[in-house]
Amino acid sequence: MSINTYSYGKLNHNYVKRIQDTITKALNDYPRVMVLRVDLRLPEIETGSYNSDSGIVTRFIVSLKAQIEADLLKKQHTGKRVHPCRVRHIWAREFNECGKKHYHVALLFNREAYAYPGSYTSADGEYTHNLAMMIMEAWVRALGLNTVVNHQQYYPLVEFPANCYYHLSKNHSDYTAQLSNVTDRLNYLAKDYSKDNSDSQRNFGCSQY
């Protein structure tokens, strides 16, 4: 699938390098990687009723990693074969034309542990416990909204865009094309347009190790 990267406009080359480095580190850990793109949005409620400070992405990642660790441990205790899964991430903070803040995020997983996000829509108000649900739960926890009644009403704040996941397999004959498609998709997070540098807060981040 070809991606029109020209529409991104000017790219921050430091961000581009850090995106590539993060992909490389994930592939050094696991020869088969699942790359998942999600968008994290803020609720249309009074600002003071949820947490939107500069540490929100860190809280999101910490929560997701804790849930994945618990999920793998639970599977292990039930006799299922489990695979290690070090989660890596890339994120960008952006603003829409109305000045509303949101985050674009890429998450990288060991494909042997999590090959697909699973369903991210509810059936009669109930969500299946899968990777997508853990991601949605992590965002709600990061916002501090997990203590409200029916907090799952905020799960749709996590958006799973079209073609939201990719598979990278180092030993696959089509690996070069796979890597090119993923890199092109994730470079969207490196675009200069729609970022705000006036408040001294970070606009971009990724896994350090």
N, C-alpha and C positions, 0 to 999 in steps of 0.2 A: 504494500500500500504506500503510495507516494504522498508525501506531506509537503505542502507549500510553505516553506520556511521564510520566503520573501515577505509574507504578510506579517511576520513578527516585527519587522523594522530593525533598528539597530540593536545589536546584542552586546551585553557586557562580557568581554572575553575572559575575564577572571571567573565569572560565574560559569561560563561554558567549560572552562578547564576543570572546575570543581565538580561539575556534573559528570564529566567524563571520568574523573578520578573516582567518584563514588560508584559508578557503574563497574569500573575495573576492579575495585576492592570487593564488590559483591561477587563478581565472577571468579576472583581469586579464592573466595571462601567456598563457593558452590559452582559447579560447572553448568548447572541448570537453574536459572533465575526467573522468577515471575516479577514483572514490573507493573505496578498498579498506579494509575493517576486518579486522584480525587480532588474535589474542590471543597473547601471548608468555608462556610458562610456564617455570618452573625445573625441572631434572631431579630425580628422586627418588634422588639419590646423595649421598654425603658432601659437605657444603657446601664444605669446603676444596678440593675437586677441580675446582671451576669458579669463574669470576669472576662475582660478583653485586653488585659495588659500585655506587655511585651513578652511575658513568659508563657503565653498561651500555647504556642507550638511545642515548647519543651514539655509542658504538662500533657499535651496530647500524645506525644511520642512515649513518654514514661508510662502513661496509662496503657497504651496499646501493647508495649513490650511486656508489661506485667500480666495483661490478659492472655497474651500468647504463651507466656511461660506457664501460666496456670492451665491453659487449654492443653498444651502438650503433656503436662504432668498428669492431668486427668485421663487423657487417652492412654498414657503409659500404664496407669494404675488399672485400667480396664483390659489390659492385655494387648492393646493395639501397638503396632510398630510405629515408632515416631522417629522423626529426623530433626536434628538441630536446626534452629532458624534464627540467625542473627538478622534483625531488621535494620535496614539502612534507609535513610530518608533524604529527600531534597525538598526544600520549600521556598516559596516566594510570596511576599506580601504585596498585594496590589489594591488599587482603588478604582471603582467604576466612575462613570461620568458624574454621578451624584455625590461622589466622595465617600461612598460606602466601602469599608475595608473588607477584604476577603483574602483567602490564602489558596494558592495552587500547591499541591503536594504530590510527590512521587514516592512510593514505598517499594522497596526491593526485598523480596523474600526468597528463601530456598524453595525452589519449585517442588522438591520432594516432600516438603512439609505443607506448603500451601500453593496449589497450582492454579486456583481460581478464587475470585472473591466470594462467590456464592450469591444467593438472592439478597437484594438490598431493598426489597419492597415487602410490606406486611400483608398477611393474609388474615382478614377479619381482625386486624389490630394486633396480630401476633407476628413476631419476627423469629426466623430460624436462627439458631446459634451457629454462626459461621464467621469467617473472616470479615465479611462486610459488616455484620452486626457489631463485632468487636471494634471496628474502626469508628462506627457511628457512636457507640457507647463511649469510646475514648474522647471524642470531640465534645460530647455532652458533659462529660466529667471535667474536661479542661475548661469549659465555660462555667462550671460550677452549678449546672442546672440538673444534675443527677439526683438531687434531693427533693425536687418538686414533684407534685403528684402527676402521674402519667408522663414521666420525663421522656418516654419514647416518642412523644409528639414532636420532639426536637431532632429526631434522627434524620429527617429529610434535609437538615442543614448541611449534611454531607451529600454532595452530588457526585455521582459516578457518570462521567461523560461518556459519549459514544466511543466504542473501541477503547475501553478504559484500561485493559490489561494487555501485556505483551509477554511472550516467552523468549528467553535467550538460552540457547543451548550451544556451548562452546564446540561441541563435537558434531554438531549438525552441519550438513553440507550447505545449508542456506544461512549459516551463522553471520556472514558479512552483511547480508541484506537485513537480517534481524537486528543487528547492532546499529546499522544505519537508520532504520526506522525508529528505533527507540531513542537514539541520540537526537534525531530531528524532532521527535515529539517532545522530549524533555527540554530541549533548548528554548522552548516557549517560555520556560521559567526564567530564562536569562535575558529576556527583552527589557529594554530600558523604559519603553512606553508603559504608562499607568502605574509606575512606582513613585513613591513620595519620599524625597530625601530631606524634607524640611523639619522633621520632628526628631531627628537624631536616633530613630529606632531602626533596627535592622530590616532590610527588605529581602534578604536571602540568607539561607543557611543550609547546611547538610551535615551528614554524619562526619564526625571528626576522625574516627578510626575504622 
